[in-house]
Amino acid sequence: MFRGALATREFIAFWLKDGRLVAGMNVNVWDVAETIGALVAGQRTVAAALWVPKTPIGLLTRISRSPSG
């Protein structure tokens, strides 16, 4: 899944496995590497929010939940 625009080569890509965020990568989107790392680091992410480009990436860490809940 990705957020952004492939045409302008500015996007964030996410990899999910069994509904769990397992990897993320940013391409020409600055100041998001730490946030992507926090999302991936053992957290289950609300996948629907990842699809909404207008949702600030920093907000996703607040609406994520742990794998247990």
GROMACS elastic network, one bead per residue, 0.5 to 0.9 nm:
[ bonds ]
;  ai    aj funct       b0    kb
    1    12     6  0.85523   500
    1    13     6  0.58710   500
    1    14     6  0.52623   500
    1    15     6  0.64728   500
    1    16     6  0.78897   500
    1    50     6  0.80287   500
    1    51     6  0.75383   500
    2     5     6  0.86684   500
    2    11     6  0.66818   500
    2    12     6  0.54798   500
    2    14     6  0.58263   500
    2    15     6  0.86159   500
    2    50     6  0.78129   500
    2    51     6  0.72724   500
    3     6     6  0.89082   500
    3    10     6  0.86886   500
    3    11     6  0.54487   500
    3    12     6  0.52020   500
    3    13     6  0.64936   500
    3    14     6  0.83914   500
    3    50     6  0.71610   500
    3    51     6  0.64760   500
    3    52     6  0.75060   500
    3    53     6  0.56305   500
    4     8     6  0.86415   500
    4     9     6  0.82366   500
    4    10     6  0.59065   500
    4    12     6  0.63816   500
    4    13     6  0.86484   500
    4    29     6  0.88676   500
    4    53     6  0.65368   500
    5     8     6  0.56122   500
    5     9     6  0.61251   500
    5    10     6  0.54959   500
    5    11     6  0.55903   500
    5    12     6  0.88995   500
    6    10     6  0.63010   500
    6    11     6  0.64678   500
    7    10     6  0.78259   500
    8    11     6  0.83584   500
    9    27     6  0.66639   500
    9    28     6  0.67433   500
   10    26     6  0.78777   500
   10    27     6  0.54692   500
   10    29     6  0.57620   500
   11    25     6  0.84496   500
   11    26     6  0.60465   500
   11    27     6  0.53549   500
   11    28     6  0.68162   500
   11    29     6  0.63127   500
   12    24     6  0.70499   500
   12    25     6  0.56098   500
   12    27     6  0.61193   500
   12    28     6  0.85399   500
   12    29     6  0.71588   500
   12    32     6  0.89160   500
   12    36     6  0.88749   500
   13    23     6  0.82682   500
   13    24     6  0.55292   500
   13    25     6  0.51874   500
   13    26     6  0.63620   500
   13    27     6  0.81345   500
   14    21     6  0.70380   500
   14    22     6  0.77131   500
   14    23     6  0.57425   500
   14    25     6  0.65745   500
   14    26     6  0.89103   500
   14    36     6  0.88931   500
   14    50     6  0.84871   500
   15    20     6  0.84140   500
   15    21     6  0.60120   500
   15    22     6  0.57348   500
   15    23     6  0.50823   500
   15    24     6  0.62332   500
   15    25     6  0.88811   500
   16    19     6  0.57875   500
   16    20     6  0.52674   500
   16    22     6  0.55440   500
   16    23     6  0.71964   500
   16    47     6  0.86915   500
   17    20     6  0.52234   500
   17    21     6  0.65504   500
   17    22     6  0.65195   500
   18    21     6  0.84902   500
   19    44     6  0.74870   500
   19    45     6  0.80708   500
   19    46     6  0.87506   500
   19    47     6  0.74943   500
   20    40     6  0.86062   500
   20    42     6  0.88288   500
   20    43     6  0.75650   500
   20    44     6  0.50875   500
   20    45     6  0.66254   500
   20    46     6  0.89058   500
   20    47     6  0.84369   500
   20    67     6  0.81182   500
   21    24     6  0.79006   500
   21    39     6  0.73859   500
   21    40     6  0.57212   500
   21    41     6  0.87364   500
   21    42     6  0.83524   500
   21    43     6  0.71947   500
   21    44     6  0.60023   500
   21    45     6  0.61637   500
   21    47     6  0.81906   500
   22    39     6  0.88118   500
   22    40     6  0.56227   500
   22    41     6  0.81050   500
   22    42     6  0.82428   500
   22    43     6  0.87945   500
   22    44     6  0.87861   500
   23    36     6  0.82110   500
   23    37     6  0.81771   500
   23    39     6  0.87055   500
   23    40     6  0.58544   500
   23    41     6  0.88931   500
   24    33     6  0.86574   500
   24    36     6  0.60226   500
   24    37     6  0.74296   500
   24    39     6  0.84577   500
   24    40     6  0.70443   500
   25    33     6  0.77083   500
   25    36     6  0.74537   500
   26    29     6  0.57829   500
   26    30     6  0.77461   500
   26    32     6  0.73439   500
   26    33     6  0.69675   500
   26    36     6  0.82498   500
   27    30     6  0.81524   500
   29    32     6  0.69120   500
   29    33     6  0.88108   500
   30    33     6  0.75492   500
   31    34     6  0.74711   500
   31    35     6  0.82095   500
   32    35     6  0.52062   500
   32    36     6  0.60963   500
   32    37     6  0.85660   500
   32    57     6  0.73326   500
   32    58     6  0.79106   500
   33    36     6  0.51532   500
   33    37     6  0.61391   500
   33    38     6  0.86631   500
   34    38     6  0.61777   500
   34    39     6  0.86801   500
   35    38     6  0.50266   500
   35    39     6  0.62580   500
   35    40     6  0.86860   500
   35    57     6  0.71460   500
   35    58     6  0.62216   500
   35    60     6  0.85517   500
   35    61     6  0.72036   500
   36    39     6  0.51114   500
   36    40     6  0.62714   500
   36    41     6  0.85991   500
   36    57     6  0.79726   500
   36    58     6  0.86758   500
   36    61     6  0.86533   500
   37    40     6  0.51707   500
   37    41     6  0.59651   500
   38    41     6  0.51577   500
   38    42     6  0.81290   500
   38    43     6  0.77884   500
   38    61     6  0.70623   500
   39    42     6  0.74792   500
   39    43     6  0.58583   500
   39    44     6  0.77055   500
   39    45     6  0.69093   500
   39    60     6  0.75803   500
   39    61     6  0.59378   500
   39    64     6  0.75421   500
   40    43     6  0.59204   500
   40    44     6  0.78405   500
   40    45     6  0.82802   500
   41    44     6  0.89345   500
   42    66     6  0.72202   500
   42    67     6  0.73338   500
   43    61     6  0.88105   500
   43    64     6  0.67882   500
   43    65     6  0.62022   500
   43    67     6  0.59932   500
   44    47     6  0.85878   500
   44    64     6  0.62438   500
   44    65     6  0.55901   500
   44    66     6  0.54558   500
   44    67     6  0.52182   500
   44    68     6  0.86768   500
   44    69     6  0.86523   500
   45    48     6  0.86831   500
   45    49     6  0.82465   500
   45    50     6  0.81260   500
   45    60     6  0.75646   500
   45    61     6  0.79871   500
   45    63     6  0.75627   500
   45    65     6  0.62424   500
   45    66     6  0.80268   500
   45    67     6  0.87529   500
   46    49     6  0.57074   500
   46    50     6  0.70358   500
   46    60     6  0.78325   500
   46    63     6  0.69757   500
   46    64     6  0.57701   500
   46    65     6  0.75648   500
   47    50     6  0.52004   500
   47    51     6  0.69612   500
   48    51     6  0.54759   500
   48    52     6  0.71622   500
   49    52     6  0.54390   500
   49    53     6  0.83394   500
   49    55     6  0.69042   500
   49    60     6  0.70705   500
   49    63     6  0.84583   500
   50    53     6  0.72131   500
   50    55     6  0.77084   500
   50    57     6  0.81345   500
   50    60     6  0.75377   500
   51    54     6  0.89729   500
   51    55     6  0.85457   500
   52    55     6  0.55806   500
   52    56     6  0.88130   500
   53    56     6  0.74359   500
   53    57     6  0.84902   500
   54    57     6  0.86831   500
   55    58     6  0.84262   500
   55    59     6  0.69075   500
   55    60     6  0.75891   500
   56    59     6  0.53749   500
   56    60     6  0.70430   500
   57    60     6  0.53761   500
   57    61     6  0.75619   500
   58    61     6  0.58526   500
   58    62     6  0.75059   500
   59    62     6  0.53232   500
   59    63     6  0.66267   500
   59    64     6  0.88222   500
   60    63     6  0.51742   500
   60    64     6  0.60264   500
   61    64     6  0.52932   500
   61    65     6  0.83837   500
   62    65     6  0.81108   500
   65    68     6  0.79601   500
   65    69     6  0.61435   500
   66    69     6  0.54569   500
